[in-house]
Amino acid sequence: MGLVIPLKKEINNSYLELKSLVGNKLENVNQRIKNKLASEIGLIHKMTDHHLKSGGKRIRPLLTLASAKLCGYAEGNRDINLAACVELIHSATLLHDDVIDSGVLRRGVETSNAIWGNQSSILVGDYLLSRCFEMMVDDGSIEILKLLSSTSSKIAQGEVMQLEHKGEVDILEETYFNIINMKTAALFSAATKVGACIANKGKKEKDALESYGKNIGLAFQIADDALDYFSSKKIFGKEIGKDFYEGKTTLPIIIIFQRANSEERNFLTEIFKKKERNEDDFSETLALINKYKAVHASFKRAEYFVNVSYDALGLFKDSREKKILQNLTGFSLNRSF
């Protein structure tokens, strides 16, 4: 594939091609989720409706649907039901994350916890997970039940690990990659592997799609962390510098700490020790980000995972599905939302 980042227009086309590939199945996934979350409890109805209407590209369920099609799954609705499960796990983690991070904006829309409070958001997040597990049990596959339940466990562990290292500006890149592997890449990996599972493919195909999802997920998270120091609220849909103000040590910060002189390292150490950081702190940190080209360096790291993800599909025969999934690998590096 080479270290080439396609143009934004091409990336947007790859996403639209992915949606086109699965036809109306994504709409069916959304309807399945809506039906499953139906509740006579008014607050649950309001909160789930708000959350589902807040947008999102539905990348993870799209990957499940496309992976299943790549593997030849054509009959039945298991792909729709399990894609809905994947999205419910993701949605639950978002509700919980916004509580942990005191988030007030996601995808340009006010968060549930900002409207209804933390307690309600935690409980409704738990409600989403419980409905998801009901669907997983109904599917009847022990393999998939083990996969998605262990993935939920990994995500929780990743979040705890990130919290454990909050404010530590000198963490190793290895620690950072362990965190994002659990909190982000694990669900991408499960989303794609499920497609091979429901098509009854062999270990090689399952491993290949697992690798594809994992590596595209790693690239996705690195890009997300880099955009926090590069994008704008208008196009990104969240407060810029959000990770910084929350004291999260992401890859751009790790890179500038590695490259900084002793005075700059002391500065970074002190501001990340603070209970709260201000705009002046952010401006000075942003100057270091630009000085050491940390955003560019982060994207170069992500390119490696994009290439691995692309190559992972090599064992599949050439097809429209394979081409679209391979083209999608650059999506994580070029999105602006």
Number of C-alpha atoms within 10 A of each C-alpha: 9 8 10 10 17 14 12 15 9 16 21 16 16 21 20 13 19 23 21 12 18 19 12 10 19 19 12 16 24 19 14 16 23 16 10 15 18 13 13 8 8 9 13 20 16 13 20 23 14 15 20 13 10 15 12 11 10 17 15 22 28 27 28 30 31 25 29 29 19 24 21 16 21 12 8 8 14 19 27 24 22 25 30 30 26 28 24 23 24 22 18 23 22 19 24 22 17 20 21 14 15 14 20 17 17 20 17 17 15 16 24 27 22 15 12 13 12 18 12 18 26 20 15 21 24 17 16 24 21 15 16 26 17 12 17 23 12 11 16 10 13 10 11 19 17 12 18 23 15 15 24 23 13 20 23 16 15 21 19 14 18 21 15 10 17 17 22 17 23 17 17 15 14 8 13 19 17 15 23 23 22 22 27 24 28 26 28 30 29 26 33 30 28 28 30 27 21 20 20 15 16 10 11 12 20 23 17 22 30 25 25 27 28 27 28 30 28 29 30 26 23 28 25 21 24 23 22 21 22 17 18 16 17 13 12 19 16 21 19 17 21 15 15 24 20 18 23 20 22 26 25 27 26 20 20 24 24 15 15 17 10 10 9 16 16 12 15 23 16 12 20 22 14 12 10 12 15 11 10 9 17 16 12 13 20 19 12 20 22 15 12 18 14 23 24 15 17 22 24 18 16 24 26 17 23 31 21 17 28 24 15 20 20 12 10 15 10 11 9 13 22 20 16 20 23 22 19 25 29 29 25 23 26 19 16 18 18
